[in-house]
């Protein structure tokens, strides 16, 4: 059976929304295995002196859940 997990992640960049997306996926891939897709939920920005100074994106990141595999048991007693 194939299953996926979804998590919501917020990414930041001072360059662009695309850069925020790419950096967030790169960071997520360091701790999550089998990334499969993203949905951009929202894009926002902070403005200072009439210029965008920080881009923010909320992403729904999906990844495959690996099937549970029981660990082999050691039949020897530790006596």
C-alpha positions, -999 to 999 in steps of 0.1 A, spaced: 0 0 0 13 35 -9 7 63 15 19 99 16 23 123 45 17 161 41 34 188 61 30 226 60 63 245 59 71 282 57 101 292 37 119 326 36 142 344 12 154 379 6 158 373 -31 124 359 -45 94 336 -39 110 311 -62 142 312 -41 122 307 -9 105 276 -25 138 261 -37 156 267 -4 127 253 16 126 221 -6 164 218 -2 162 221 36 132 197 38 151 171 17 178 169 43 155 154 69 126 140 49 130 111 25 111 105 -7 97 140 -14 70 137 -41 53 171 -45 46 205 -32 16 229 -33 23 266 -29 -4 275 -4 4 312 1 30 338 -9 36 369 13 63 396 16 76 421 41 81 456 29 105 483 42 110 517 26 86 508 -2 107 477 -12 102 440 -6 128 429 19 117 393 26 97 368 6 77 341 24 60 310 11 38 285 28 42 250 12 23 218 15 51 192 11 43 156 4 65 126 9 60 88 7 57 69 39 80 39 39 63 6 47 69 -7 82 94 -35 83 98 -55 115 133 -58 127 145 -94 130 145 -106 165 175 -121 182 165 -154 196 195 -156 219 189 -146 255 213 -122 271 221 -143 302 
